Each structure stands twice: as C-alpha cells, then as structure tokens.
Amino acid sequence: MKRSQKSSQGSAWLSYQLYILLSSLGNIVRTPLPSLMMVGVIGIALALPTGLYLLLENVQYISRDWGGAAQISLFLRHDLGENEIEDLADRLYQHPDISNVRLITPADALKEYQTFSGDALQTLSENPLPTVLVIQPASSDNAINQILLEKLQELAEVEVAQFDMLWAKRLFAMLEIVQRGTLILAILLSLAVLLIVGNTIRLAVQSRRKEIEINKLVGATDAFIRQPFLYTGFWYGLLGGTIAWLLITISLWSLQGPVKKLTALYYSKFELITLGMLPSATLLLVGILLGLIGAWISVNRHLRDIQPS
C-alpha cells in the first residue's frame, strides 16, 4: 500500500514538473519577437568563443603538419670540393633520423636570391653564397630534431646548422595569445549571458508580483515559486545553445569549399574540424547551465523582496 502511494506521488511530481516545463516554454512562445531576440543574443554570445575555439583547433591541426615539415639548413664550408659535398649528402641520406636531403649549390642559391631580392650581389667579383644542404627530419618531434641539429652542427664539413622553425615559434606564440584572448572573451560573454537571463527573469518576476504575493499568502514556499522561472532560464539556455550550434555549423559549411581549394595546394586531404557530438553536447550544456544560473541568481534575489502585505 505504501509502495503504491509513493509511486503515485512520484508520478504526480513528474507530471507536475513536466507541466511546468511545458508551460514555461509556452510563455516564451507566446512572446515570439522578444523571445527570439533574447535567444539570438544568447546564441551569438555562445557562438563567438566557440567559433574562435574551432578556428584555433583547425589552425593548430594544420600547423602541426607544417611543424613536422620543418627543415634543417646546413651551410657548408667554402673549401669543400664537389666529391666531399656529394659524399656528405649520401652519408646524411642514410641517417635513420633524416628522410630527405636536398642540395642547393652556390649558383642555385644566387639565382634564388636574385629572384626574390634583386641583383645586389652582381656587383661582387665572386659568389659569396655557400653550398647548403636542406635536411628533412624523419620525425615531427621537436626534441628529437633538436638533438639531430646538435649532431649535425658537430660535423667537420658544416660551418653553420640552422633549424628553420622561427616562423613556427612565432605562429605558436600568436596562437597562445589568441587562446588566452578566446578564454577571456568566453568568460566575459558568459557573464553577459548571465546578466541578460537575470534581467529577463527579473522582469518576469516583477510582472507576476501579485501572483507571487498570493502564493506566499496561501503558504507556497520559495522553492515552489522558483521552479517556473528556473525552467524559463533552462529554455533560454537550451534555445540559445541551439542557435549557437546552428550559426557555427552554417558558418563552417560555407567555409568548406574555399578551405578545400586553399589546402589542396598543400595537402591532398583536409577537412575542417567541426562540432562533433561531444563539443555539441558541451555547447548545449553550457547554454543550459548559464540559463539556470542566471535565473537562479535573479529569482532568489527578487523573491526575497516580495512579501505578502
């Protein structure tokens, strides 16, 4: 008997919660234009940091491949003969940590210099540019490549060994700055969402002030009165997260074509990193949490100020 009574009470509680959930959604639907503007603002606020995060993920994915293609340039001594240079190139090509060796002769280097920098070196009596061996490391691990660089620098035929990673270091430094900026932007926009939801809930509380006073007069608790407003915050967060997901998905879809054309010049296969199942669920969850937190803070603050007279 007690078990069936508890079951019926649980069923009644669930039915009541479902009723409040749907009625709060009905209140939002009954004011379509203000609700759409509210949800749109939340969606844009959530889409901006999420879009920047995805952009960084794509750039980092590409830069990791570019970083793996970093090269070591060996500037050889001027007094080396052709046979010595070819013998060195053959020995390096057999090295297990080296995947490729490319020879750039002084004549080739001069021609490349003239292509990009003009004819400034033509005034000199002889070509001052050294022979260069461009080494392609077999590994993409920077620590392994740094050890390889140190070993190559110790070769007697090598005057200077240089790791061509300065551009990559600058890129990674800029990406780190953008990452910090994205995090700060996400925090600020999250606070903005809390303020927007809180202000909307405040207006809803004020518009139902008389109803709340009557409920308190007949013994309704704050928890009972609070529930519809929390569900309203839930819907705002969920709908805002859905709008953000749609904005990001449409933006990435529109970029797929141009990105494929661009990356085809460097990669045979590349697909933009998009919102998968877990990031999409996280985005919706963040929207719901922000909506609930904003509603909770606002309704708790203003319920205390409403007392039956």
NUTIZA-237738 format. One record per residue (C-alpha): residue in three letters; x, y, z. Coordinates in steps of 0.001 Angstrom, whole numbers, padded with zeros to 6 digits, always signed. Layout:
N
AlaXYZ ...
END
This chain:
309
Met+000000+000000+000000 Lys+002781+002408+000971 Arg+004767+001442-002118 Ser+001858+002237-004438 Gln+001269+005515-002606 Lys+004899+006516-003095 Ser+004677+005511-006754 Ser+001592+007653-007294 Gln+003254+010585-005508 Gly+006329+010241-007707 Ser+004141+010079-010780 Ala+002259+013183-009722 Trp+005531+015024-009072 Leu+006874+014115-012508 Ser+003608+015152-014147 Tyr+003708+018486-012351 Gln+007343+019083-013362 Leu+006505+018267-016974 Tyr+003538+020638-016815 Ile+005724+023492-015507 Leu+008403+022725-018090 Leu+005948+022908-020990 Ser+004037+025886-019610 Ser+007280+027863-019249 Leu+008052+027050-022885 Gly+004537+028200-023772 Asn+005185+031537-022057 Ile+008269+032009-024225 Val+006409+031056-027426 Arg+003579+033485-026660 Thr+006030+036392-026981 Pro+007861+035323-030170 Leu+009701+038524-031101 Pro+011182+039398-027674 Ser+011968+035731-027056 Leu+013650+035378-030448 Met+015783+038459-029789 Met+016709+037123-026366 Val+017625+033675-027687 Gly+019518+035234-030609 Val+021675+037353-028324 Ile+022498+034312-026175 Gly+023253+032274-029297 Ile+025655+034873-030677 Ala+027347+035218-027277 Leu+027910+031455-027163 Ala+028847+031142-030843 Leu+031682+033707-030796 Pro+034080+031954-028377 Thr+033082+028524-029684 Gly+033804+029601-033251 Leu+037178+031023-032231 Tyr+037965+027776-030426 Leu+037218+025760-033561 Leu+039271+028164-035669 Leu+042241+027660-033347 Glu+041782+023896-033461 Asn+041938+023956-037267 Val+044967+026259-037347 Gln+046781+024116-034780 Tyr+045960+020982-036764 Ile+047472+022482-039909 Ser+050452+023993-038076 Arg+051294+020620-036519 Asp+051678+019219-040025 Trp+053706+022243-041087 Gly+055828+021905-037956 Gly+056530+018304-038934 Ala+057809+019603-042284 Ala+060365+021886-040591 Gln+063808+021766-042187 Ile+067403+021991-041046 Ser+069743+024004-043247 Leu+073436+023054-043228 Phe+075741+025800-044514 Leu+078928+024045-045639 Arg+082486+025312-045619 His+083637+027137-048769 Asp+086751+024967-049220 Leu+084840+021707-049724 Gly+085082+020023-053114 Glu+082172+018579-055088 Asn+083121+014994-054184 Glu+083217+015833-050468 Ile+079825+017516-050664 Glu+078255+014595-052512 Asp+079801+012120-050069 Leu+078378+014099-047120 Ala+074945+014244-048741 Asp+074998+010460-049304 Arg+076026+009800-045691 Leu+073296+012051-044337 Tyr+070668+010462-046568 Gln+071442+007101-044914 His+070907+008566-041435 Pro+067830+006994-039732 Asp+066589+010366-038425 Ile+066709+012008-041875 Ser+064071+011400-044535 Asn+065447+013574-047333 Val+068484+015669-048290 Arg+068383+018445-050888 Leu+071493+020112-052272 Ile+071494+023830-053063 Thr+074634+024892-054898 Pro+076009+028461-054698 Ala+074803+029053-058276 Asp+071272+027874-057385 Ala+071291+029990-054225 Leu+072397+033055-056208 Lys+069637+032541-058759 Glu+067034+032219-055970 Tyr+068412+035308-054243 Gln+068178+037336-057437 Thr+064589+036181-057956 Phe+063452+037479-054581 Ser+065958+040228-053730 Gly+067171+041715-056998 Asp+070668+041945-058459 Ala+072542+043371-055466 Leu+075112+040543-055465 Gln+076076+041026-059121 Thr+078453+043847-058161 Leu+080674+041361-056272 Ser+083587+039685-058048 Glu+082619+036203-056820 Asn+079581+034432-055442 Pro+079696+034695-051613 Leu+076843+032263-051007 Pro+077801+028860-049548 Thr+076650+025396-050512 Val+073599+024401-048485 Leu+072180+021002-047639 Val+068488+021164-046711 Ile+067691+018325-044318 Gln+064170+016985-043870 Pro+063890+015308-040429 Ala+062080+011974-040312 Ser+060387+012848-037021 Ser+057978+015647-036149 Asp+059148+015644-032524 Asn+060936+018930-031808 Ala+063070+017358-029052 Ile+064395+014661-031419 Asn+065029+017236-034142 Gln+066908+019456-031706 Ile+069257+016561-030874 Leu+069705+015927-034598 Leu+070556+019596-035122 Glu+073271+019453-032446 Lys+074810+016342-034023 Leu+074828+017941-037484 Gln+076454+021088-036110 Glu+079397+018963-034914 Leu+080194+017695-038425 Ala+083550+018924-039700 Glu+082115+019882-043086 Val+079385+022076-041557 Glu+080020+025708-040765 Val+076522+026596-039509 Ala+073460+024404-038827 Gln+070140+026213-038584 Phe+066734+024885-037611 Asp+064120+026663-039758 Met+061473+026880-037043 Leu+061442+030600-036225 Trp+058239+031147-038186 Ala+056614+028209-036404 Lys+057618+029548-032982 Arg+056099+032913-033891 Leu+052926+031192-035074 Phe+052624+029143-031879 Ala+053235+032270-029784 Met+050469+034106-031632 Leu+048153+031114-031233 Glu+048799+031106-027500 Ile+047857+034794-027319 Val+044670+034128-029285 Gln+043884+031192-026963 Arg+044176+033439-023918 Gly+042051+036066-025656 Thr+039420+033451-026523 Leu+039266+032317-022896 Ile+038851+035906-021679 Leu+036181+036534-024333 Ala+034333+033356-023312 Ile+034321+034455-019648 Leu+033095+037956-020485 Leu+030361+036699-022806 Ser+029291+034127-020209 Leu+028878+036940-017711 Ala+026890+038833-020339 Val+024577+035831-020784 Leu+024081+035652-017016 Leu+023161+039336-016931 Ile+020782+039021-019895 Val+018987+035994-018468 Gly+018950+037532-014992 Asn+017419+040761-016250 Thr+014765+038864-018224 Ile+013862+036770-015192 Arg+013728+039923-013054 Leu+011153+041414-015421 Ala+009180+038170-015339 Val+009209+038159-011537 Gln+008035+041782-011399 Ser+005236+041135-013886 Arg+003961+038281-011685 Arg+004449+040071-008389 Lys+000761+039947-007377 Glu+000579+036237-008220 Ile+003700+035563-006123 Glu+002284+037510-003167 Ile-000934+035469-003301 Asn+001028+032212-003482 Lys+003044+033198-000442 Leu-000145+034115+001421 Val-001525+030590+000939 Gly+001765+029050+002128 Ala+003734+028446-001075 Thr+007466+028092-000478 Asp+010148+029968-002385 Ala+011249+026674-003938 Phe+007739+026127-005330 Ile+007539+029680-006725 Arg+011074+029495-008094 Gln+010530+026448-010348 Pro+008768+028114-013335 Phe+011451+030793-013533 Leu+014243+028208-013428 Tyr+012596+026301-016268 Thr+012360+029557-018207 Gly+016119+030023-017744 Phe+016593+026398-018845 Trp+014702+027017-022098 Tyr+016553+030250-022816 Gly+019880+028487-022335 Leu+018909+025462-024420 Leu+017480+027527-027270 Gly+020454+029913-027168 Gly+022847+026958-027351 Thr+020886+025565-030301 Ile+021096+028906-032110 Ala+024858+028994-031448 Trp+025217+025455-032832 Leu+023290+026399-035968 Leu+025359+029559-036518 Ile+028645+027663-036179 Thr+027509+024749-038349 Ile+026272+027028-041134 Ser+029476+029110-040984 Leu+031709+026033-041216 Trp+029615+024597-044038 Ser+030017+027824-046013 Leu+033791+027748-045456 Gln+034309+024118-046508 Gly+034615+024886-050229 Pro+037137+027756-050041 Val+039193+025933-047402 Lys+039388+022799-049547 Lys+040615+024867-052507 Leu+043263+026533-050364 Thr+044519+023444-048558 Ala+044584+021463-051813 Leu+047696+023493-052643 Tyr+049456+021976-049611 Tyr+047537+018855-048585 Ser+045818+016174-050606 Lys+043160+015633-047932 Phe+041997+018107-045329 Glu+038639+018561-043666 Leu+037686+021364-041311 Ile+037326+020295-037711 Thr+033641+020770-036938 Leu+031436+020392-033879 Gly+031224+016699-033111 Met+028838+015015-030722 Leu+030766+015820-027534 Pro+031508+019508-028346 Ser+027895+019987-029464 Ala+026578+018461-026249 Thr+029026+020597-024256 Leu+027843+023737-026030 Leu+024198+022961-025234 Leu+025080+022055-021642 Val+026979+025313-021148 Gly+023997+027248-022510 Ile+021607+025419-020160 Leu+023874+025957-017134 Leu+024244+029664-017860 Gly+020473+029986-018247 Leu+019809+028136-014988 Ile+022475+030023-013031 Gly+021294+033403-014317 Ala+017681+032548-013483 Trp+018611+031174-010037 Ile+020572+034267-009025 Ser+017909+036669-010264 Val+014852+034894-008875 Asn+016432+034303-005460 Arg+017377+037947-005169 His+013976+039312-006118 Leu+011830+036724-004328 Arg+013258+037918-001019 Asp+011981+041406-001777 Ile+008414+040223-002417 Gln+006465+039654+000799 Pro+002676+039423+001139 Ser+001169+042563+002631 
END
